[in-house]
């Protein structure tokens, strides 16, 4: 088990180096001049060149990359000349906000998606199955910005029930979590249904029913547990999609998260923040994948890590 | 099974803990704040606990010498004071200097400074503070993006504790307007020395408000400076909440969760005004929108073609269709609120005249051009381009629109290979030199900002005269003559001047909106 864990950790490190390198190469290849962007649209060319030199952007790309990687090895994500702060400070402030929103959204997705999927599987071919899948289809089709604005209009402007911008206590999590969670719930519901249908047709389920067990025990303790591997897989994937796709929701709800920070930084060509943000998100996703892998062993004792 | 229950319980408990460990920042109450009352002289003035202001973009840096975006410069204008300041008409008023004199050489300015003023950290403001601040702004190692504003300064001398002398390298007619720019805000030497690179987290000026807190991407909090030389403001705290989405800002104002909202879309202005609970302040800003036509390109190098491009466009229609009436047709290369503006003339919408000019220039069969625009940089930029495309088509001019991401377009523009560009220009000093010299002097061709590649020797000498003359009447005469030539030679399609709109609650008074897109809260109070 330890050997498996260390091997996975090594792969995480390789992924992070790859992510750092890819983001560096891509960001320096896109059109746009960082020094000009920070200097502003009226700075003289002399002022722009002076700023470029002060940021080290006049050095060859290979030298900039080397400094970047060496800095990463020392835990230094770079310096934001736009904000005048170390990138680590900015990313460290935004990351918990993104993670909390992602976790609360996943909670909504799991609480909605799994029961919906189980219901659809158990009542296969009947009205409940159709309704569940239509709900899932609507959830997956609805653009998040449209849902967000509808929720804001109804619950904030008209009913004045919850706040809808920034973080103003636990109530602020409700609307953005629902906005993000509905989409993920749809995918989880569909995968749960598929997994459950596969399991419910197995011999051991027939045996359990034949032994006279209550249907709820058959479904939740025997079938769902065996379908959990595929459900956990989709949850892990959806978490990654959530992390990457939060930017629209973060913008509408003025949520101070990493997604919005990356987009703002990209618009102002503050490349250090973009690189730092991508790296942190890549690291988070890699850790989530690692935890998902480890969870398989807990859910299914037949899986061995030797 | 037991393992599953334990695992599930642990996971749910963890999630609940994480979700409940939300930001420690408390939210603002949506209930109206009950202002305290204080006696000030004979008047009973209510001091409000806070004013909630919605801004559309993150702050960048609170170091005025390193800041280049107008959003953060607006915040800095409330933290820092300069030697002089603008009023709503962009006239110059005293600030930290109560008096100034220009010597006969037209180069040497002597400022007499207020005594007894202190920075937010308690250190004394004096002539040495001014010298330190300007030298820092001009220093190579600071690499200030706004250094060009102060570039005429060649020498700063401390004559006494409260007298400072600034010598310019040429007679600078725009000098006082440059002194009112945010980059000329005076910083505390004690704070800079104490915090060094971390000064941005501890900005310290003499302004009406002190810096309290900056949650990047979330909010900026300022509190009133009780020692402000002009009297402490009547609001304890200013809370600037970052709300990037225009619709969300409007909805928040409508629901009463904010007192002021900046940069509202024109589509929401009328709706908010109808509620009766919200005042909307809108007026011309210093921004001029235009299409720069590359004078080195075939066809566009002919003044008749450029004039035809102007006559083909119905600017009133663009303003009413795309901007809900919130702009003014341009009759000068700069906005009426910019010092040096003269009403020259407008190119009236006349398709037949456009066709006649094109025929005269040898383009009776029409011509084909490309128009590049950034997306989302200016209000309704793409829609304005599409409307113009249709209008030009009626005159026989086929225009292809290329939509670009703004920063990519900035790089592309420097190459100077485009046909036409949709652009806006806001002179940050609110006067003609910054409006015209960078955009129309022949020394400023790309990669600089004269995108039209415009060159006229008479205009060049007039612009230089305006820049290096002190007498305002002489400057104005030079600019008027230059503007007349420019309008006639039409290096641009002169479109419109943008109106900025901000919304305030009906009980909020005293918000000062400068045409330079800076908003001052020093006189704000809640009725």
HADDOCK unambig.tbl for C-alpha pairs under 7 A between the chains (distance, minus, plus):
assign (segid A and resid 31 and name CA) (segid B and resid 408 and name CA) 4.83 0.50 0.50
assign (segid A and resid 31 and name CA) (segid B and resid 411 and name CA) 6.82 0.50 0.50
assign (segid A and resid 32 and name CA) (segid B and resid 407 and name CA) 4.84 0.50 0.50
assign (segid A and resid 32 and name CA) (segid B and resid 408 and name CA) 4.40 0.50 0.50
assign (segid A and resid 32 and name CA) (segid B and resid 410 and name CA) 6.73 0.50 0.50
assign (segid A and resid 32 and name CA) (segid B and resid 411 and name CA) 5.31 0.50 0.50
assign (segid A and resid 33 and name CA) (segid B and resid 411 and name CA) 6.28 0.50 0.50
assign (segid A and resid 37 and name CA) (segid B and resid 407 and name CA) 6.77 0.50 0.50
assign (segid A and resid 39 and name CA) (segid B and resid 68 and name CA) 5.98 0.50 0.50
assign (segid A and resid 39 and name CA) (segid B and resid 145 and name CA) 4.54 0.50 0.50
assign (segid A and resid 40 and name CA) (segid B and resid 68 and name CA) 5.50 0.50 0.50
assign (segid A and resid 40 and name CA) (segid B and resid 69 and name CA) 6.70 0.50 0.50
assign (segid A and resid 43 and name CA) (segid B and resid 145 and name CA) 5.84 0.50 0.50
assign (segid A and resid 43 and name CA) (segid B and resid 146 and name CA) 6.28 0.50 0.50
assign (segid A and resid 43 and name CA) (segid B and resid 148 and name CA) 6.81 0.50 0.50
assign (segid A and resid 44 and name CA) (segid B and resid 148 and name CA) 6.59 0.50 0.50
assign (segid A and resid 45 and name CA) (segid B and resid 448 and name CA) 6.71 0.50 0.50
assign (segid A and resid 47 and name CA) (segid B and resid 143 and name CA) 6.81 0.50 0.50
assign (segid A and resid 47 and name CA) (segid B and resid 145 and name CA) 5.76 0.50 0.50
assign (segid A and resid 47 and name CA) (segid B and resid 147 and name CA) 6.82 0.50 0.50
assign (segid A and resid 48 and name CA) (segid B and resid 145 and name CA) 6.84 0.50 0.50
assign (segid A and resid 50 and name CA) (segid B and resid 143 and name CA) 5.70 0.50 0.50
assign (segid A and resid 51 and name CA) (segid B and resid 143 and name CA) 5.09 0.50 0.50
assign (segid A and resid 54 and name CA) (segid B and resid 143 and name CA) 6.82 0.50 0.50
assign (segid A and resid 82 and name CA) (segid B and resid 60 and name CA) 5.72 0.50 0.50
assign (segid A and resid 82 and name CA) (segid B and resid 61 and name CA) 6.69 0.50 0.50
assign (segid A and resid 83 and name CA) (segid B and resid 60 and name CA) 4.60 0.50 0.50
assign (segid A and resid 83 and name CA) (segid B and resid 61 and name CA) 4.79 0.50 0.50
assign (segid A and resid 84 and name CA) (segid B and resid 61 and name CA) 6.06 0.50 0.50
assign (segid A and resid 84 and name CA) (segid B and resid 200 and name CA) 6.39 0.50 0.50
assign (segid A and resid 100 and name CA) (segid B and resid 18 and name CA) 6.43 0.50 0.50
assign (segid A and resid 100 and name CA) (segid B and resid 19 and name CA) 5.76 0.50 0.50
assign (segid A and resid 103 and name CA) (segid B and resid 15 and name CA) 6.78 0.50 0.50
assign (segid A and resid 104 and name CA) (segid B and resid 19 and name CA) 6.47 0.50 0.50
assign (segid A and resid 157 and name CA) (segid B and resid 251 and name CA) 6.79 0.50 0.50
assign (segid A and resid 157 and name CA) (segid B and resid 255 and name CA) 5.68 0.50 0.50
assign (segid A and resid 166 and name CA) (segid B and resid 218 and name CA) 6.65 0.50 0.50
assign (segid A and resid 167 and name CA) (segid B and resid 23 and name CA) 6.53 0.50 0.50
assign (segid A and resid 168 and name CA) (segid B and resid 25 and name CA) 6.92 0.50 0.50
assign (segid A and resid 168 and name CA) (segid B and resid 26 and name CA) 5.67 0.50 0.50
assign (segid A and resid 168 and name CA) (segid B and resid 27 and name CA) 4.13 0.50 0.50
assign (segid A and resid 169 and name CA) (segid B and resid 22 and name CA) 6.44 0.50 0.50
assign (segid A and resid 169 and name CA) (segid B and resid 23 and name CA) 6.98 0.50 0.50
assign (segid A and resid 169 and name CA) (segid B and resid 26 and name CA) 6.66 0.50 0.50
assign (segid A and resid 169 and name CA) (segid B and resid 27 and name CA) 6.74 0.50 0.50
assign (segid A and resid 170 and name CA) (segid B and resid 20 and name CA) 6.34 0.50 0.50
assign (segid A and resid 170 and name CA) (segid B and resid 22 and name CA) 6.58 0.50 0.50
assign (segid A and resid 251 and name CA) (segid B and resid 244 and name CA) 6.18 0.50 0.50
assign (segid A and resid 251 and name CA) (segid B and resid 245 and name CA) 6.44 0.50 0.50
assign (segid A and resid 252 and name CA) (segid B and resid 245 and name CA) 5.65 0.50 0.50
assign (segid A and resid 252 and name CA) (segid B and resid 248 and name CA) 6.75 0.50 0.50
assign (segid A and resid 254 and name CA) (segid B and resid 242 and name CA) 6.71 0.50 0.50
assign (segid A and resid 254 and name CA) (segid B and resid 243 and name CA) 5.14 0.50 0.50
assign (segid A and resid 254 and name CA) (segid B and resid 244 and name CA) 6.43 0.50 0.50
assign (segid A and resid 256 and name CA) (segid B and resid 217 and name CA) 5.19 0.50 0.50
assign (segid A and resid 256 and name CA) (segid B and resid 218 and name CA) 5.50 0.50 0.50
